[in-house]
Amino acid sequence: MRGALAPVVTPFRADHAVDLKNLERHCRWLIGKNCGLAVFGTNSEGNSLSVEEKIAALDHLVEAGLPPARMMPGTGHCALPDTIRLSKHAVGLGCGGVLMLPPFYYKGVSDDGLFDAVARVVDGVADERLRIYLYHIPPVAQVGFSVDLIGRLIRAHPRVVVGIKDSSGDFSHTRRLLAEFPGWGVFCGNELDLLEAMGEGAFGCISATCNVNAGNIAALAADWRSPEAAARQKAVNDVRRAIAAFPMIPALKAVAGRFYGDDGWRAVRPPLTALGRSAREKLFAALAGLDFSMQTPAAAEVAAA
Amino acid sequence: MRGALAPVVTPFRADHAVDLKNLERHCRWLIGKNCGLAVFGTNSEGNSLSVEEKIAALDHLVEAGLPPARMMPGTGHCALPDTIRLSKHAVGLGCGGVLMLPPFYYKGVSDDGLFDAVARVVDGVADERLRIYLYHIPPVAQVGFSVDLIGRLIRAHPRVVVGIKDSSGDFSHTRRLLAEFPGWGVFCGNELDLLEAMGEGAFGCISATCNVNAGNIAALAADWRSPEAAARQKAVNDVRRAIAAFPMIPALKAVAGRFYGDDGWRAVRPPLTALGRSAREKLFAALAGLDFSMQTPAAAEVAAA
């Protein structure tokens, strides 16, 4: 897996269930923009979904013809039986990889304990097609993968532990991973330093804002050597910063709701809360005039195609 | 519910499954010491168990004749459908209450979002027998219930939101809850200040160390007005401090393993790691001479009875 992936935002129906039709539609749009599908990531509200909901959604997307090879579902739960069950299902569907949080309820756990957790998943899934991308996001999960632990995991499971999403929020940490593990699958957790990261060997980025700016970010990841890359980096960063001034998930859903012409998109699952009207208006004002992929309504985009 | 409850430590078999027989045996011992069963709490490794494992364990315990009215299973998951499903099952079995963590993956969430989460659970369980004890443990879950939010929840669900386990680790916070919500079900998260708390209206404590010191802590909670209470408080605190010098869950399991004469008890689920031999020896040395309920082997206790 290479390039840009979106932690696909998850739409909900009025009865609070996952809106599979709208999820499928959004995944099609992302794939059409050359953006991979990291469904059930943090920005997907993946941790607010049950294993059963995730299995049903994955099944739906694959049956709808979306390419499992471009999917990297989040499968890391607090309880290893859940992580194993969901990872096994994803592998069975042919998913290109799984994005795995460490067990994150217990804090201050040792590298040995996390090493054992990964080993249990590898043993439990028991399928040589399993490809794990470690999900390092200490600002949210609080539990992360140390550089030393990553090295141990790569040595113990060289064909399975194939990469990482670095959502440390610290680009110097991403650089350190790139230097320590050359040729290994390091993905940035956002696009802010993507150009520089690609130059140092990154495989791409898995970024929340891909949900609304998929085309531009995917193009930057693909054509990072082009003369336009520097200007494109600046443009995607302007969009990122405009959105990141608001709570990320509700903001992405507000933009998606406007794009698809469907207010139902705004719904988030508690403990999150949707953006109110005034915040939405401020967000849209901040985005006005910026070049991003959900700029025009979806209907106009279809008409133009 | 009143008195002392244990977040019952969960034994595992060699194949990593929950050891239902040993769990049942330990629950019988706790009930025999007048200690309630807060199964699936933090110290139960409750967050390392799947919903299916918890349902199977609850079913087993109730079928084995243990009293559901003395059970307060932990039912709070990151995903509300899981919380609802498990809480509904517990209510259906007649459990006296559920101990509910807030959804704890997303950090920095608002009181409004947590208020909505509880409302979703109340609506989803849709059973007037539901009794929720809020589980406030910010040192681990990172997400807690503010005093203001607790007040809002009590006013919105007066017959459902009936109490709290305060594992803030700060007795002044417990005191504040006792003062703000007189007559409401405040349980201390440990026994260190139990005597004082009972005098100020606490309902009891839900404490890890009940697993190995059930009789003494339950007696302190029941007879806190007795002349022996002060000496008993000092004695239980000495035991608590001796154990808390080690990682709590592995230490409790080491003591249980010695008590039941079964090394299998020592197993923990990753990301936790078991105590090594040297730590176990130090722990047993620290406990030597202290008065606690698992002092003698279980066999000797049975023989003496």
Boltz contact constraints between the chains, C-beta under 6 A:
constraints:
  - contact:
      token1: [A, 47]
      token2: [B, 78]
      max_distance: 6.0
  - contact:
      token1: [A, 47]
      token2: [B, 105]
      max_distance: 6.0
  - contact:
      token1: [A, 48]
      token2: [B, 79]
      max_distance: 6.0
  - contact:
      token1: [A, 49]
      token2: [B, 79]
      max_distance: 6.0
  - contact:
      token1: [A, 50]
      token2: [B, 79]
      max_distance: 6.0
  - contact:
      token1: [A, 50]
      token2: [B, 81]
      max_distance: 6.0
  - contact:
      token1: [A, 50]
      token2: [B, 82]
      max_distance: 6.0
  - contact:
      token1: [A, 78]
      token2: [B, 47]
      max_distance: 6.0
  - contact:
      token1: [A, 79]
      token2: [B, 48]
      max_distance: 6.0
  - contact:
      token1: [A, 79]
      token2: [B, 49]
      max_distance: 6.0
  - contact:
      token1: [A, 79]
      token2: [B, 50]
      max_distance: 6.0
  - contact:
      token1: [A, 81]
      token2: [B, 50]
      max_distance: 6.0
  - contact:
      token1: [A, 82]
      token2: [B, 50]
      max_distance: 6.0
  - contact:
      token1: [A, 103]
      token2: [B, 271]
      max_distance: 6.0
  - contact:
      token1: [A, 105]
      token2: [B, 47]
      max_distance: 6.0
  - contact:
      token1: [A, 106]
      token2: [B, 271]
      max_distance: 6.0
  - contact:
      token1: [A, 107]
      token2: [B, 140]
      max_distance: 6.0
  - contact:
      token1: [A, 109]
      token2: [B, 271]
      max_distance: 6.0
  - contact:
      token1: [A, 110]
      token2: [B, 273]
      max_distance: 6.0
  - contact:
      token1: [A, 112]
      token2: [B, 273]
      max_distance: 6.0
  - contact:
      token1: [A, 113]
      token2: [B, 270]
      max_distance: 6.0
  - contact:
      token1: [A, 113]
      token2: [B, 271]
      max_distance: 6.0
  - contact:
      token1: [A, 113]
      token2: [B, 272]
      max_distance: 6.0
  - contact:
      token1: [A, 113]
      token2: [B, 273]
      max_distance: 6.0
  - contact:
      token1: [A, 114]
      token2: [B, 271]
      max_distance: 6.0
  - contact:
      token1: [A, 116]
      token2: [B, 270]
      max_distance: 6.0
  - contact:
      token1: [A, 117]
      token2: [B, 270]
      max_distance: 6.0
  - contact:
      token1: [A, 117]
      token2: [B, 271]
      max_distance: 6.0
  - contact:
      token1: [A, 120]
      token2: [B, 270]
      max_distance: 6.0
  - contact:
      token1: [A, 140]
      token2: [B, 107]
      max_distance: 6.0
  - contact:
      token1: [A, 270]
      token2: [B, 113]
      max_distance: 6.0
  - contact:
      token1: [A, 270]
      token2: [B, 116]
      max_distance: 6.0
  - contact:
      token1: [A, 270]
      token2: [B, 117]
      max_distance: 6.0
  - contact:
      token1: [A, 270]
      token2: [B, 120]
      max_distance: 6.0
  - contact:
      token1: [A, 271]
      token2: [B, 103]
      max_distance: 6.0
  - contact:
      token1: [A, 271]
      token2: [B, 106]
      max_distance: 6.0
  - contact:
      token1: [A, 271]
      token2: [B, 109]
      max_distance: 6.0
  - contact:
      token1: [A, 271]
      token2: [B, 113]
      max_distance: 6.0
  - contact:
      token1: [A, 271]
      token2: [B, 114]
      max_distance: 6.0
  - contact:
      token1: [A, 271]
      token2: [B, 117]
      max_distance: 6.0
  - contact:
      token1: [A, 272]
      token2: [B, 113]
      max_distance: 6.0
  - contact:
      token1: [A, 273]
      token2: [B, 110]
      max_distance: 6.0
  - contact:
      token1: [A, 273]
      token2: [B, 112]
      max_distance: 6.0
  - contact:
      token1: [A, 273]
      token2: [B, 113]
      max_distance: 6.0
